[in-house]
Amino acid sequence: MTSSTEAEAARLRLPPGFHIRAFDSVGSTNDEAKALARSGAGEGTVVWARRQESGRGRRGRAWSSPEGNLYSSVILRPARPPGTAAQISFLAALAIAETAESVLPDPDGVRCKWPNDVLVRDRKLSGILLESEQGSDGDVAWLVLGVGINLRHFPATSGYEATSLIAEGAPQMAAGDLLEIYLGHLSVWYSCWLAHGFAPLRQAWLDRARGLGQPILVRLADRTIPGTFADLDSDGVLLLDPTDGGPRQRIAAGDVFFPGPPTG
């Protein structure tokens, strides 16, 4: 018997090469996608669920997943080394940002926050989680791109301010409709990256970058470094000019915070 989620998925207009496996509920769309990837599922396989029982974000953080938001994971097979494949987080952020810009009354409020967040008026809108497996040739055998976008709900947390598209003025829409928009933008940026590399993504991301040229705090595993967000390197690494006048630092992994309250 076809579920309502499967019926909704069947009517969506997808980019060429994409097809959906739809579920009412899963533990994690990334876990479902990883199992499919290991069993040979092709590039462009999308796992979509109305809710997740055990959603995960970066570094194993729990991701609140009530019904009404968008939860999807896409299997990609880019045949790139792991370090290069990690750039997919930037194209995912661009796809989410363009999705938000297309439905919000004030697209100027959308910004990208290093390394892979999308903000609306300084409030977190989405989460991105990349998981991959390396092949015998050294390239990734497959990569799962997990994305959650707050459409109707957003968590109340003490660590950061969050928001949803509806809270920011987007029209009422079904999660499937948002998925259709997002996959359209994702397909364009993925094709661009495969054909032209990171350079066009880097520029588009910098055009939306939150905090570029401004004071930020970078929290590492063992310390927090205050400085100025100077630039994004050619490989996606954040370039930081420390406040203490020390040499410019390349930050490959960390969390960025902005001094002061979020803007309204």
C-alpha positions in Angstrom: 0.0 0.0 0.0 1.4 3.4 -1.0 1.9 5.8 1.8 0.9 9.5 1.5 4.6 10.4 1.6 5.3 8.0 -1.4 2.3 9.5 -3.2 3.6 13.0 -2.7 7.1 12.0 -3.8 5.7 10.5 -7.0 4.3 13.8 -8.1 7.5 15.8 -7.6 9.4 17.2 -10.6 13.0 16.1 -10.0 16.2 17.1 -11.9 17.5 14.5 -14.4 19.3 11.6 -12.6 17.5 12.0 -9.3 14.9 9.6 -7.8 13.3 9.4 -4.4 12.9 6.8 -1.7 10.2 8.2 0.5 9.4 7.3 4.1 6.9 8.5 6.7 9.5 8.0 9.4 13.1 6.7 9.7 15.7 6.7 12.3 18.0 8.9 10.2 17.8 9.6 6.5 21.7 9.5 6.4 21.7 6.0 7.8 19.1 4.8 5.3 21.1 6.4 2.5 24.4 4.9 3.6 22.8 1.5 3.7 21.5 2.0 0.1 24.9 3.4 -1.0 26.7 0.3 0.3 24.3 -1.9 -1.5 25.0 -0.2 -4.8 22.3 2.5 -5.1 23.1 5.0 -7.8 24.1 8.6 -7.7 21.1 10.8 -7.3 19.2 8.5 -5.0 17.3 10.7 -2.5 16.1 9.5 0.9 13.3 11.7 2.1 11.3 11.3 5.4 8.6 13.3 7.0 10.3 12.9 10.4 13.4 11.3 11.9 13.5 9.5 15.2 17.3 9.8 15.6 18.4 12.7 13.4 22.1 13.7 13.7 24.0 16.9 12.9 27.8 17.6 12.8 29.9 15.9 15.4 27.1 13.6 16.4 24.9 16.3 17.7 21.2 15.5 17.9 19.0 17.2 15.2 15.4 17.8 16.2 13.2 16.3 13.5 9.5 16.9 14.0 7.1 16.4 11.1 6.7 19.6 9.0 10.4 20.3 8.2 12.5 18.9 5.4 14.8 15.9 6.0 16.7 14.4 3.1 19.9 12.6 2.2 21.3 12.3 -1.3 23.8 9.7 -2.5 26.6 11.2 -4.7 29.5 9.4 -6.3 31.8 12.2 -7.4 35.0 10.2 -7.8 37.1 12.8 -6.0 39.6 12.5 -3.1 38.0 12.9 0.4 39.5 16.4 0.9 38.0 17.6 -2.4 34.7 15.9 -1.9 34.3 17.8 1.4 33.7 20.9 -0.7 30.2 19.5 -1.4 29.2 21.1 1.9 29.6 24.5 0.3 27.5 23.7 -2.8 24.9 22.3 -0.4 24.9 25.5 1.5 24.5 27.5 -1.7 21.6 25.3 -2.7 19.9 25.8 0.6 20.6 29.6 0.5 19.1 29.9 -3.0 16.1 27.8 -1.9 15.5 30.2 1.0 16.0 33.2 -1.2 13.4 31.9 -3.6 10.6 31.6 -1.0 11.4 34.4 1.5 10.0 38.0 1.1 13.4 39.4 2.1 16.1 37.3 0.4 18.8 39.8 1.5 18.6 38.3 5.0 20.1 35.0 3.9 23.7 34.4 4.6 26.2 31.5 4.6 28.2 30.9 7.8 31.4 28.9 7.8 31.8 26.0 7.6 28.3 24.9 6.4 25.5 26.8 8.0 22.8 28.9 6.4 21.4 31.8 8.4 18.3 34.0 8.0 18.8 37.2 9.9 21.6 35.6 11.9 19.4 32.7 12.9 20.2 29.1 11.9 17.9 27.7 9.2 19.5 24.4 8.3 22.0 21.6 9.0 24.3 19.8 6.7 26.0 16.4 7.3 28.4 14.7 5.0 29.3 11.1 5.4 31.3 9.0 3.0 33.3 5.8 2.4 36.6 5.7 0.6 37.2 3.3 -2.3 40.3 1.3 -3.0 41.6 3.9 -5.4 41.7 6.6 -2.7 38.6 8.5 -4.0 35.3 8.4 -2.2 33.3 5.4 -3.3 30.1 7.3 -2.3 29.1 10.3 -0.3 25.9 10.9 1.5 24.8 14.6 1.7 22.3 15.0 4.6 20.3 18.2 4.8 17.7 19.4 7.2 15.8 22.6 6.5 13.5 24.2 9.1 10.3 24.8 7.2 7.7 25.0 10.0 9.5 24.3 13.2 12.8 25.3 14.8 14.4 24.3 18.1 14.8 26.5 21.1 18.4 26.1 22.1 20.9 27.9 24.4 23.8 27.5 21.9 22.4 29.5 19.0 19.3 31.3 17.7 17.3 29.3 15.1 14.4 30.0 12.8 12.2 28.5 10.1 11.2 29.6 6.6 7.5 30.1 7.7 8.6 32.1 10.7 10.6 34.4 8.4 7.6 35.0 6.1 7.7 32.2 3.5 4.3 31.0 2.2 2.8 27.9 3.5 4.1 24.9 1.5 4.5 21.2 1.8 7.9 19.7 2.6 7.8 17.9 -0.7 7.5 21.2 -2.6 10.5 22.6 -0.7 12.5 19.4 -1.5 11.7 19.9 -5.2 13.1 23.5 -5.1 16.2 22.4 -3.1 17.1 19.5 -5.4 16.8 21.8 -8.4 19.4 24.2 -7.0 21.5 21.3 -5.7 21.7 19.7 -9.2 22.9 23.0 -10.7 25.6 23.5 -8.2 26.8 19.9 -8.2 27.1 20.0 -12.0 29.0 23.3 -11.8 31.4 21.8 -9.2 32.1 18.7 -11.2 32.7 20.8 -14.4 34.6 23.8 -13.0 35.9 22.9 -9.5 35.6 24.9 -6.3 36.3 28.4 -7.7 32.8 29.4 -8.7 31.3 27.9 -5.5 33.9 29.8 -3.5 32.9 33.2 -5.0 29.2 32.6 -4.7 29.6 31.5 -1.1 31.7 34.6 -0.3 29.1 36.8 -1.9 26.7 35.5 0.9 29.3 35.1 3.7 28.3 36.2 7.2 31.2 38.0 9.0 33.6 38.4 6.1 36.1 41.1 7.1 34.6 41.3 10.6 35.5 40.1 14.1 34.6 36.5 14.8 35.4 33.8 17.4 36.6 30.4 16.2 36.1 27.7 18.7 38.4 24.7 18.3 38.6 21.5 20.3 41.1 23.0 22.7 40.7 26.7 22.6 38.8 29.7 21.1 40.6 32.2 18.8 39.3 35.7 18.3 40.2 37.4 15.1 39.0 38.7 11.8 37.5 36.6 9.1 39.9 37.5 6.3 39.0 35.2 3.5 38.1 31.7 2.3 41.1 29.8 0.8 41.0 28.0 -2.5 40.2 24.8 -0.7 37.4 26.1 1.6 39.6 26.6 4.6 38.8 29.7 6.7 41.6 32.3 6.8 41.7 34.1 10.2 43.8 37.1 11.2 44.2 36.7 15.0 43.3 39.6 17.2 46.6 39.3 19.0 48.5 40.3 15.8 49.9 36.8 15.2 50.3 35.3 11.7 47.3 34.5 9.6 45.9 31.1 10.5 44.2 28.4 8.3 41.3 26.9 10.1 40.2 23.6 8.5 37.6 22.7 11.2 35.9 24.6 14.0 32.8 26.5 15.0 32.4 30.2 14.2 30.6 32.7 16.5 29.9 36.4 16.2 30.4 38.9 19.0 27.2 40.6 20.1 23.5 39.6 19.9 21.9 38.4 16.6 20.5 41.1 14.4 16.8 41.3 14.0 
